[in-house]
Amino acid sequence: MINLFFDQALLPAGWARDVTVSVGADGAIAHVETGSTPVGDPGEGMRRCHGIALPGLGNLHSHAHQRALAGLAERSGPGRDSFWTWREAMYRFVARLDPEGLEAIAAALYADMLEAGYTAVAEFHYLHHGPDGTPYEDRAEMARRCHAAARTAGIGMTLLPVLYRHGDFGGAAPGEGQRRFVNDAEGFAAILEAVARDLADDPDAALGIAPHSLRAVDADLIEAGRAALDRLRPGEGAPIHIHVAEQRREVDACVAWSGRRPVEWLMEHAPVDARWCLIHATHLSEAETLGLAKSGAVAGLCPTTEANLGDGLFPAEAYTGAGGRWGVGSDSHVSIDPREELRWLEYGRRLAGHARTVLAGGPDRSTGRTLWEAACAGGAQACGRPIGAIAPGRRADIVVLDPEASLLAGRDGDAILDTFVFVGGPSPVREVFVGGRGVVESGRHRDRAAIDAALRRTLERLAA
């Protein structure tokens, strides 16, 4: 048992002072005591953390390989640029990526996430095969590299192998740029089984699946993937993530193919419930917004990527007003900062509605706290792991803010989170714990030098 003492902490019941969090050998919180006095010294299992403890946030949508592409697709093309032209640039980039390179990029990405305040990641992993589409000798090689990177960085992981079969709606053949992604149901099950064995003894990891999108799978494949997952994780309700309704062109193509909008079609053809996470869901009708909110599923929002790609604005005010659950992810990783995701979410609605504090949830409420707590709850649900709160039974995933940070001077309680979320500048994140283990100290990842050296070697090799 180790005991972590914090000057102030955000607990499910609200802010508390002089908080001792007792963590078992399994990384779960055993007990939380408020108004306590630190007893013992570091050699006796007590660690005094001078700072403000927040529950760590789960990053519910990541494509690790895309971190190395960030910044390389900002040059205008010959015509109007969009998600679809960006996608072609991404296809060209991943054609050069090998397993060693993926692992190095992912480890550096996950270290960045930890320093920013994410303590877990849902890795939506679709880069399965060699450049020509031939499976590696170990069909799960690339998925295992993601897990290895998470262990190197020390971040919690929900690994979501992606089921990808078609190139577009209606079962169109995949294109050349999609060859590395494609599996049939049998090949996908083989990857899933291998990964399940790897994760079985890792308390900081979970398994789910990700049917890529309605462009890439049909109803039968979605069901085959779900059945394969449930055979490996019976009775767990392991998470299922899917891209949906990200682009207007996607919505129009879905209607032309099926006569239904994407979320409408999905709700009619799949048992969408609390285990599901619908990534983006940007373009929703009023009926789809209410239906998604009532389903108990999580809307997986990625505001900085959605802005970068010109996707549009999620109808967050209507959705949250209907009780909808949501979380945030960094997706293509043009930003690795949960504060920026939350800020963009709120600011988008402010710009659309010409108002302020739109997502505060009612009068006299802290917008920053409302956003952080909602994102923690949605992230935990989407990751399928007991994270997102400083409470007994949850993983001891904790982010510690520096009370000496200049912008936090004189701030207390909710004002701390309002400042943390909405004021830009250097991050006040000082320490981060995952399962009770310290992975960030003085704002820097414990293995930053070695991780960055491996990343530099990879990027130089890819650029050669």
Summary of the structure (lengths in Angstrom):
residues: 464
radius of gyration: 21.4
end to end distance: 49.3
largest distance: 67.5
contacts: 1662
relative contact order: 0.16
helix: 41%
strand: 22%
